[in-house]
Amino acid sequence: MDDLENRSKRNNIVIWGLKEGVEGAYNSLEDFLRVELFEKHMQLHNIEVMRAHRTNVNQRATEANTSMVRPIHIYLLRYSDKVQILKAATNALKDNHFLDSQIFISDDVSKNGPERPSTASKRLSQGN
């Protein structure tokens, strides 16, 4: 089941640490990310963002830490855009704040992650 979920997230990335409301002057979060982050800050052009939205976080964690920001999940049109962003993020974001936020970009994968090969081989050898 995790494999199916990971395949459906093949073109997705997650941005961590970007403050809430920074996209205020733009019509959409998608436009803001494309222009301000990818084109101006990371010098990546022709990146096509299909969807971008903040996800809910645990309510108790939010109440305990009011400065906590919600991650942004981004669905890109092309897998090659994802690869290009992840490669450029290493140099463009390291020790280089974006709008007073230290942000991180990661792959969007299942919470359970891929099964370790050693675990899978043990299950097969035991006949499970």
C-alpha positions as CSV (number, residue, x, y, z in Angstrom):
1,M,0.0,0.0,0.0
2,D,2.9,2.4,0.8
3,D,4.4,1.7,-2.6
4,L,1.1,2.8,-4.3
5,E,1.0,6.0,-2.1
6,N,4.7,6.8,-2.9
7,R,4.0,6.3,-6.6
8,S,1.1,8.8,-6.5
9,K,3.5,11.3,-4.8
10,R,6.2,10.9,-7.4
11,N,6.0,14.6,-8.5
12,N,5.4,16.0,-5.0
13,I,7.8,18.0,-2.7
14,V,7.3,19.5,0.7
15,I,8.5,22.9,1.8
16,W,9.2,23.2,5.6
17,G,9.6,26.4,7.6
18,L,8.1,29.0,5.3
19,K,6.2,31.5,7.4
20,E,2.4,31.8,7.1
21,G,1.0,34.6,5.0
22,V,4.2,35.5,3.0
23,E,2.3,35.0,-0.2
24,G,-0.1,37.9,0.5
25,A,0.6,40.0,-2.6
26,Y,-0.1,37.1,-5.0
27,N,-3.4,35.6,-6.1
28,S,-2.3,32.1,-5.2
29,L,0.3,30.2,-3.3
30,E,1.3,28.4,-6.6
31,D,2.1,31.8,-8.3
32,F,4.1,33.0,-5.2
33,L,6.2,29.8,-5.1
34,R,6.8,29.8,-8.9
35,V,7.9,33.5,-9.1
36,E,9.5,34.3,-5.7
37,L,11.0,31.0,-4.7
38,F,11.8,29.1,-7.8
39,E,12.5,31.9,-10.3
40,K,13.9,34.7,-8.2
41,H,15.6,32.9,-5.3
42,M,16.6,29.6,-6.8
43,Q,17.0,30.8,-10.5
44,L,14.8,27.9,-11.8
45,H,12.6,28.8,-14.7
46,N,9.7,27.0,-16.4
47,I,8.7,25.1,-13.2
48,E,5.0,24.3,-13.4
49,V,3.2,24.0,-10.1
50,M,-0.1,22.3,-10.4
51,R,-1.2,22.6,-6.8
52,A,0.2,23.9,-3.6
53,H,-1.4,24.0,-0.1
54,R,-0.5,24.0,3.5
55,T,-1.4,20.9,5.5
56,N,-2.9,20.8,8.9
57,V,-0.7,20.0,11.9
58,N,-1.6,18.5,15.2
59,Q,-3.9,20.9,17.0
60,R,-2.1,20.4,20.4
61,A,1.3,21.0,18.9
62,T,0.0,24.3,17.3
63,E,-1.5,25.5,20.7
64,A,1.8,24.7,22.5
65,N,4.0,26.4,19.9
66,T,2.3,29.4,18.3
67,S,5.3,30.0,16.1
68,M,4.9,26.6,14.4
69,V,4.3,26.9,10.6
70,R,2.5,24.4,8.5
71,P,4.4,22.6,5.8
72,I,3.5,23.3,2.1
73,H,2.8,20.3,-0.1
74,I,3.5,21.0,-3.8
75,Y,2.3,18.9,-6.7
76,L,4.5,19.5,-9.8
77,L,3.6,18.8,-13.4
78,R,6.8,17.0,-14.3
79,Y,9.1,14.7,-12.3
80,S,12.1,16.5,-13.9
81,D,11.0,19.7,-12.2
82,K,11.1,17.9,-8.9
83,V,14.6,16.6,-9.5
84,Q,15.7,20.1,-10.6
85,I,14.3,21.7,-7.5
86,L,15.8,19.2,-5.1
87,K,19.3,19.5,-6.7
88,A,19.2,23.3,-6.7
89,A,17.8,23.5,-3.1
90,T,21.1,22.2,-1.7
91,N,23.1,25.2,-2.8
92,A,20.3,27.9,-3.0
93,L,18.9,27.4,0.5
94,K,21.9,26.4,2.6
95,D,22.7,29.3,4.9
96,N,20.5,31.5,2.7
97,H,17.3,32.5,4.3
98,F,14.2,33.1,2.1
99,L,11.9,35.9,3.4
100,D,13.4,35.7,6.9
101,S,12.7,31.9,7.0
102,Q,15.2,29.1,7.0
103,I,13.3,26.7,4.7
104,F,13.9,23.1,3.7
105,I,12.6,21.2,0.7
106,S,12.1,17.5,0.8
107,D,10.7,14.6,-1.1
108,D,7.0,13.8,-0.2
109,V,6.9,10.1,0.8
110,S,4.7,7.9,2.8
111,K,5.0,8.2,6.6
112,N,5.9,4.5,6.8
113,G,8.6,4.9,4.2
114,P,10.0,2.1,2.1
115,E,10.5,-1.2,3.7
116,R,14.1,-2.1,4.4
117,P,15.5,-4.8,2.1
118,S,16.7,-6.9,5.1
119,T,13.2,-6.9,6.6
120,A,11.6,-7.9,3.3
121,S,14.1,-10.7,2.8
122,K,13.5,-12.0,6.4
123,R,9.7,-12.1,5.8
124,L,10.2,-14.0,2.5
125,S,12.6,-16.5,4.1
126,Q,10.1,-17.1,6.9
127,G,7.3,-17.6,4.5
128,N,5.2,-14.6,5.7
